[in-house]
Each structure stands twice: as structure tokens, then as C-alpha cells.
């Protein structure tokens, strides 16, 4: 029986790229509990619509987790 799949999505487009550590934590817990976990990090995508379309044409996750963070890029020189 195939495992259920969960998609974790980072929609943050700010530069410099800041790693979405919350998705790492959540992904670890999901894997530990038997889920297959995919990650789409849109901060590296030049075409967001295409990236999402390509994913959903192939995979059908039971849930999508989207990270939300404030607009501060945590870069002290800004």
C-alpha cells in the first residue's frame, strides 16, 4: 500500500533566500510518522505557476503545508 504524500511549500520569494526551518521540522515529524514528504521551495523558482503545475500533474498529496513568516529577511545589513 503506498504511503500518503504531503507537500510542504515555501512561498517566500525574498532575496537573499532564508531557509524555511519550520518545514524541516515538520517534514521530519511527518516522515517519522510514515508520510512521504515533498518540498517545493519557490524562492528558487523563476516560474511559480509552472513549478506548481508540474508537481500537481504528477503527484496528489493528501495535504499541503505552507510556511508563513514575517517580511523581515533577518539580514542585519537591511
C-alpha positions as CSV (number, residue, x, y, z in Angstrom):
1,X,0.0,0.0,0.0
2,X,1.5,3.4,-1.0
3,X,2.2,5.9,1.7
4,X,0.3,9.1,1.9
5,X,2.1,12.1,0.5
6,X,2.3,15.6,2.0
7,X,3.6,18.6,0.1
8,X,5.4,21.3,2.1
9,X,5.6,24.6,0.3
10,X,7.8,27.7,0.8
11,X,6.2,30.6,-1.0
12,X,8.7,33.2,0.2
13,X,10.4,35.0,-2.7
14,X,12.6,37.4,-0.7
15,X,16.3,37.5,-1.5
16,X,18.7,36.6,0.0
17,X,17.0,33.3,0.4
18,X,16.2,32.3,4.0
19,X,15.9,28.6,4.8
20,X,12.4,27.7,6.0
21,X,13.5,25.7,9.0
22,X,9.9,25.1,10.2
23,X,9.4,22.9,7.1
24,X,12.4,20.8,8.1
25,X,11.0,20.2,11.5
26,X,7.5,19.4,10.1
27,X,8.9,17.2,7.4
28,X,11.0,15.2,9.9
29,X,7.9,14.6,12.1
30,X,5.8,13.6,9.1
31,X,8.4,11.1,7.8
32,X,8.8,9.7,11.3
33,X,5.0,9.0,11.2
34,X,5.0,7.3,7.9
35,X,4.3,10.0,5.3
36,X,6.1,10.6,2.1
37,X,7.1,14.3,2.1
38,X,7.8,16.6,-0.9
39,X,9.1,20.1,-0.7
40,X,8.7,22.9,-3.2
41,X,10.8,25.9,-2.4
42,X,9.5,28.7,-4.6
43,X,12.3,31.0,-3.7
44,X,14.4,29.2,-6.3
45,X,11.7,29.1,-9.0
46,X,11.6,31.5,-11.9
47,X,8.1,30.4,-12.9
48,X,5.9,29.7,-9.9
49,X,2.8,28.6,-11.9
50,X,4.9,26.2,-13.9
51,X,6.5,24.7,-10.8
52,X,3.2,24.1,-9.1
53,X,1.5,22.8,-12.3
54,X,4.4,20.3,-12.9
55,X,4.1,19.0,-9.4
56,X,0.3,18.6,-9.3
57,X,0.2,17.0,-12.8
58,X,2.3,14.1,-11.3
59,X,1.6,14.0,-7.5
60,X,-1.6,14.1,-5.5
61,X,-0.8,14.9,-1.8
62,X,-3.3,14.4,0.9
63,X,-2.3,17.7,2.5
64,X,-0.3,20.8,1.7
65,X,1.6,22.7,4.4
66,X,2.6,26.3,3.6
67,X,5.1,28.1,5.7
68,X,4.2,31.7,6.7
69,X,6.8,34.1,8.1
70,X,7.1,37.8,8.6
71,X,8.5,40.1,5.9
72,X,11.8,40.6,7.8
73,X,14.5,38.8,5.9
74,X,16.6,38.5,9.1
75,X,19.5,40.1,7.2
76,X,21.1,42.6,9.5
77,X,22.5,44.9,6.8
78,X,19.0,45.8,5.7
